[in-house]
Amino acid sequence: MEKEQERASSPTRRNFMTKAGIFVAGGIAGYGASLALPPTPKVTEPPPLPWKWVKLDPLEAGRRAYRTYLEKKG
C-alpha cells in the first residue's frame, strides 16, 4: 500500500509536461491580454518645490471626496 502512495505522489514526466504546458499557456494569455490594454500615459513632472501652501476648506474637501467616491464607484 505504501508503494502505491509513493508512486502516486512522485513526480512524473507526464505531470511535469502538463504543468509546464499550463504555465506557458497562462503566460501567453497574459501577454496577449497586456497587448489589448491601452498604453500607460506618460508621467508629467510635478512643479518644482517648494509648493505654494493653500488653505483648504474641510467641508468642500469632504463634499468633493464624497462626490468622487460616488461617481467612481469607490
Residue frames as a rotation matrix with the C-alpha (Angstrom) as fourth column:
MET 1
0.563 0.826 0.000 0.00
0.826 -0.563 0.000 0.00
0.000 0.000 -1.000 0.00
GLU 2
0.446 -0.460 -0.768 2.81
0.184 -0.793 0.582 2.45
-0.876 -0.400 -0.269 0.83
LYS 3
-0.627 -0.714 0.310 4.49
0.425 0.020 0.905 1.86
-0.653 0.699 0.291 -2.54
GLU 4
-0.077 0.684 0.725 1.27
0.978 -0.090 0.188 2.82
0.193 0.724 -0.663 -4.35
GLN 5
0.827 0.364 -0.428 1.12
0.482 -0.851 0.208 6.08
-0.288 -0.379 -0.880 -2.41
GLU 6
-0.013 -0.915 -0.403 4.78
0.160 -0.400 0.903 6.81
-0.987 -0.053 0.151 -3.18
ARG 7
-0.628 -0.185 0.756 4.17
0.740 0.160 0.653 6.26
-0.242 0.970 0.036 -6.90
ALA 8
0.348 0.867 0.357 1.09
0.916 -0.396 0.070 8.49
0.202 0.303 -0.932 -6.87
SER 9
0.868 -0.002 -0.496 2.95
0.229 -0.886 0.403 11.35
-0.440 -0.464 -0.769 -5.16
SER 10
-0.134 -0.990 0.040 6.23
0.487 -0.031 0.873 11.01
-0.863 0.137 0.487 -7.07
PRO 11
0.178 0.175 -0.968 6.75
-0.584 -0.774 -0.247 13.45
-0.792 0.609 -0.036 -9.94
THR 12
0.155 -0.081 0.985 6.41
0.649 0.760 -0.040 12.00
-0.745 0.645 0.170 -13.41
ARG 13
-0.865 -0.495 0.081 7.41
0.355 -0.491 0.795 13.33
-0.354 0.717 0.601 -16.78
ARG 14
-0.376 0.804 0.461 3.76
0.749 -0.029 0.662 13.49
0.545 0.594 -0.591 -17.84
ASN 15
0.524 0.556 -0.645 2.78
0.839 -0.468 0.278 15.59
-0.147 -0.687 -0.712 -14.81
PHE 16
-0.239 -0.706 -0.667 5.72
0.450 -0.689 0.569 17.91
-0.861 -0.164 0.482 -15.38
MET 17
-0.905 -0.123 0.407 4.89
0.425 -0.265 0.866 18.41
0.001 0.956 0.292 -19.06
THR 18
0.027 0.989 0.145 1.22
0.881 -0.092 0.464 19.03
0.473 0.115 -0.874 -18.27
LYS 19
0.529 0.154 -0.835 2.01
0.698 -0.638 0.325 21.65
-0.483 -0.754 -0.445 -15.64
ALA 20
-0.544 -0.779 -0.311 4.68
0.378 -0.559 0.738 23.27
-0.749 0.284 0.598 -17.83
GLY 21
-0.684 0.364 0.633 2.19
0.651 -0.087 0.754 23.48
0.330 0.927 -0.177 -20.69
ILE 22
0.443 0.869 -0.221 -0.40
0.867 -0.353 0.351 25.11
0.227 -0.347 -0.910 -18.46
PHE 23
0.190 -0.470 -0.862 2.22
0.553 -0.674 0.490 27.58
-0.811 -0.570 0.132 -17.22
VAL 24
-0.832 -0.537 0.139 3.27
0.387 -0.383 0.839 28.51
-0.397 0.752 0.526 -20.77
ALA 25
-0.316 0.799 0.511 -0.34
0.794 -0.072 0.604 28.84
0.520 0.597 -0.611 -21.93
GLY 26
0.565 0.507 -0.651 -1.05
0.801 -0.528 0.283 31.18
-0.200 -0.681 -0.704 -19.00
GLY 27
-0.243 -0.747 -0.618 1.97
0.407 -0.657 0.634 33.28
-0.880 -0.097 0.464 -19.88
ILE 28
-0.862 -0.026 0.507 0.88
0.502 -0.185 0.845 33.57
0.072 0.982 0.173 -23.49
ALA 29
0.134 0.985 0.113 -2.66
0.880 -0.170 0.444 34.51
0.456 0.040 -0.889 -22.42
GLY 30
0.435 -0.022 -0.900 -1.33
0.676 -0.653 0.342 37.14
-0.595 -0.757 -0.269 -20.03
TYR 31
-0.654 -0.728 -0.206 0.93
0.354 -0.535 0.767 38.62
-0.668 0.429 0.608 -22.70
GLY 32
-0.629 0.494 0.601 -1.95
0.663 -0.063 0.746 38.73
0.406 0.867 -0.288 -25.17
ALA 33
0.455 0.823 -0.341 -4.16
0.880 -0.356 0.315 40.46
0.138 -0.444 -0.886 -22.61
SER 34
0.067 -0.490 -0.869 -1.46
0.520 -0.726 0.450 43.05
-0.852 -0.482 0.207 -21.95
LEU 35
-0.877 -0.368 0.309 -1.31
0.438 -0.347 0.829 43.86
-0.198 0.863 0.465 -25.66
ALA 36
-0.173 0.910 0.378 -5.05
0.822 -0.078 0.564 44.52
0.543 0.408 -0.734 -25.69
LEU 37
0.392 0.298 -0.870 -4.79
0.819 -0.544 0.183 47.15
-0.419 -0.784 -0.457 -22.94
PRO 38
0.881 -0.097 0.462 -4.20
0.188 -0.825 -0.532 50.78
0.433 0.556 -0.709 -23.84
PRO 39
-0.100 -0.991 -0.093 -0.65
0.608 0.013 -0.794 52.07
0.788 -0.136 0.601 -23.26
THR 40
0.233 0.121 -0.965 0.06
0.940 -0.282 0.192 53.75
-0.249 -0.952 -0.179 -19.97
PRO 41
0.899 0.126 0.418 0.04
0.265 -0.919 -0.292 57.55
0.348 0.373 -0.860 -20.07
LYS 42
-0.113 -0.986 0.120 3.30
0.549 -0.162 -0.820 59.41
0.828 -0.027 0.560 -19.77
VAL 43
0.406 0.165 -0.899 4.02
0.901 -0.233 0.365 60.84
-0.149 -0.958 -0.243 -16.35
THR 44
0.496 -0.207 0.843 4.44
0.246 -0.898 -0.366 64.59
0.833 0.389 -0.394 -16.27
GLU 45
-0.548 -0.775 -0.315 6.90
0.604 -0.105 -0.790 66.31
0.579 -0.623 0.526 -13.97
PRO 46
0.453 0.686 -0.570 5.40
0.891 -0.340 0.300 67.96
0.012 -0.644 -0.765 -10.89
PRO 47
0.758 -0.172 0.630 6.01
-0.013 -0.969 -0.249 71.65
0.652 0.180 -0.736 -10.33
PRO 48
-0.252 -0.956 -0.148 9.27
0.214 0.094 -0.972 72.48
0.944 -0.276 0.181 -8.59
LEU 49
0.395 0.297 -0.869 9.45
0.884 0.135 0.448 72.52
0.250 -0.945 -0.210 -4.81
PRO 50
-0.872 0.482 -0.090 8.54
0.253 0.286 -0.924 74.26
-0.419 -0.828 -0.371 -2.51
TRP 51
-0.444 0.808 0.386 4.88
0.707 0.052 0.705 74.12
0.550 0.587 -0.595 -3.46
LYS 52
-0.682 0.274 0.679 2.68
-0.382 -0.924 -0.011 77.07
0.624 -0.267 0.735 -2.62
TRP 53
-0.905 0.365 -0.217 0.65
0.385 0.489 -0.783 76.49
-0.179 -0.793 -0.583 0.57
VAL 54
-0.571 0.800 0.183 -3.10
-0.307 -0.415 0.856 76.63
0.761 0.433 0.483 0.05
LYS 55
-0.806 0.387 0.447 -5.66
-0.445 0.101 -0.890 76.69
-0.390 -0.916 0.091 2.85
LEU 56
-0.792 0.534 -0.295 -8.37
0.100 0.591 0.800 74.07
0.602 0.605 -0.522 2.26
ASP 57
-0.247 0.821 0.515 -11.98
-0.951 -0.307 0.033 74.27
0.185 -0.482 0.857 3.30
PRO 58
-0.886 -0.185 0.424 -12.70
-0.319 0.908 -0.270 70.99
-0.336 -0.375 -0.864 5.15
LEU 59
0.007 0.969 0.245 -16.39
-0.142 0.244 -0.959 70.95
-0.990 -0.028 0.139 4.20
GLU 60
0.547 0.147 -0.824 -15.67
-0.801 -0.195 -0.567 71.48
-0.244 0.970 0.011 0.49
ALA 61
-0.525 -0.795 -0.303 -12.93
-0.834 0.551 0.001 68.83
0.167 0.253 -0.953 0.57
GLY 62
-0.699 0.337 0.631 -15.36
-0.143 0.798 -0.585 66.39
-0.700 -0.500 -0.510 2.16
ARG 63
0.402 0.890 -0.214 -18.06
-0.365 -0.058 -0.929 67.14
-0.840 0.452 0.301 -0.42
ARG 64
0.269 -0.378 -0.886 -15.63
-0.960 -0.028 -0.279 66.64
0.081 0.925 -0.370 -3.30
ALA 65
-0.794 -0.593 0.134 -14.29
-0.606 0.789 -0.097 63.41
-0.048 -0.159 -0.986 -1.83
TYR 66
-0.372 0.743 0.557 -17.80
-0.075 0.574 -0.815 62.03
-0.925 -0.345 -0.157 -1.28
ARG 67
0.570 0.597 -0.564 -18.93
-0.566 -0.212 -0.797 63.04
-0.595 0.774 0.217 -4.79
THR 68
-0.110 -0.712 -0.694 -15.83
-0.969 0.232 -0.083 61.47
0.220 0.663 -0.715 -6.36
TYR 69
-0.823 -0.159 0.546 -16.38
-0.376 0.872 -0.314 58.29
-0.426 -0.463 -0.777 -4.34
LEU 70
0.085 0.944 0.318 -19.95
-0.087 0.325 -0.942 58.02
-0.993 0.053 0.110 -5.65
GLU 71
0.601 0.157 -0.784 -19.04
-0.737 -0.270 -0.619 58.79
-0.309 0.950 -0.047 -9.27
LYS 72
-0.209 -0.807 -0.553 -16.08
-0.902 0.378 -0.210 56.40
0.378 0.454 -0.806 -9.42
LYS 73
0.673 0.587 -0.450 -17.93
-0.351 0.789 0.505 53.64
0.652 -0.182 0.736 -7.53
GLY 74
0.945 -0.326 -0.008 -15.47
0.132 0.360 0.924 53.55
-0.298 -0.874 0.383 -4.66
